[in-house]
Amino acid sequence: MAIEKVMAKRTLGIYVKDGVKADGTDKLKAHNYSGVKDTASDENIFAVGQSLSTLMAKDMVEVAITEKSTLTQGL
């Protein structure tokens, strides 16, 4: 039986520098935005993340996408 994967939710995460940890590594803070369309391309998501980061006071480190999918067993 085939397993079908269906995208349930996508969240855009923009990580910015938010200080320094005791060990000297960067401390990061996430700004998350839900409701990313399934049809949005990786290039468009990254461009939106970069654009939003220009509105933030701190330097962007990373743009990430978190995806949640459900698996169902077909007949």
C-alpha positions in Angstrom: 0.0 0.0 0.0 1.3 3.4 -0.9 1.9 6.1 1.7 0.7 9.6 0.8 2.4 12.7 2.3 0.2 15.8 2.6 1.7 19.2 3.7 -0.3 20.4 6.7 1.6 23.6 7.8 4.6 25.7 6.8 6.3 28.3 9.0 8.9 30.9 8.0 11.6 31.4 10.6 14.0 34.4 10.6 16.9 34.0 13.0 18.7 37.1 14.2 21.7 37.6 16.5 20.6 38.4 20.0 23.8 38.6 22.0 26.6 36.2 22.9 26.4 33.0 25.0 28.9 32.3 27.8 30.9 30.1 25.5 31.3 32.9 23.0 28.9 31.6 20.4 26.1 33.8 19.0 22.7 33.6 20.8 19.9 33.5 18.3 16.3 34.7 18.5 13.7 33.3 16.1 10.9 35.4 14.5 8.3 33.0 13.2 5.6 33.6 10.6 2.9 31.0 10.0 0.6 30.6 7.0 3.2 30.1 4.3 1.4 28.8 1.2 2.2 25.3 0.0 2.8 26.8 -3.5 5.4 29.3 -2.4 8.8 28.5 -3.9 12.0 28.3 -1.8 13.3 31.4 -3.7 10.2 33.5 -2.8 10.2 32.4 0.8 13.9 33.3 1.1 13.3 36.7 -0.5 10.4 37.4 1.9 12.6 36.4 4.8 15.4 38.8 3.7 12.9 41.6 3.2 11.4 41.2 6.6 14.9 41.0 8.2 15.6 44.6 7.0 12.8 45.8 9.3 14.6 44.2 12.3 17.1 46.0 14.5 19.4 43.0 14.7 21.4 41.2 12.0 19.8 38.2 10.3 21.8 35.0 10.5 19.4 32.5 8.8 16.1 32.1 7.0 14.5 28.7 7.7 11.2 27.0 6.8 9.6 24.4 9.1 7.2 22.0 7.5 4.7 19.7 9.1 3.2 16.9 7.0 0.7 14.1 7.6 1.1 10.6 6.3 -1.8 8.5 5.3 -2.0 5.0 3.9 -3.8 4.7 0.6 -5.8 1.7 -0.6 
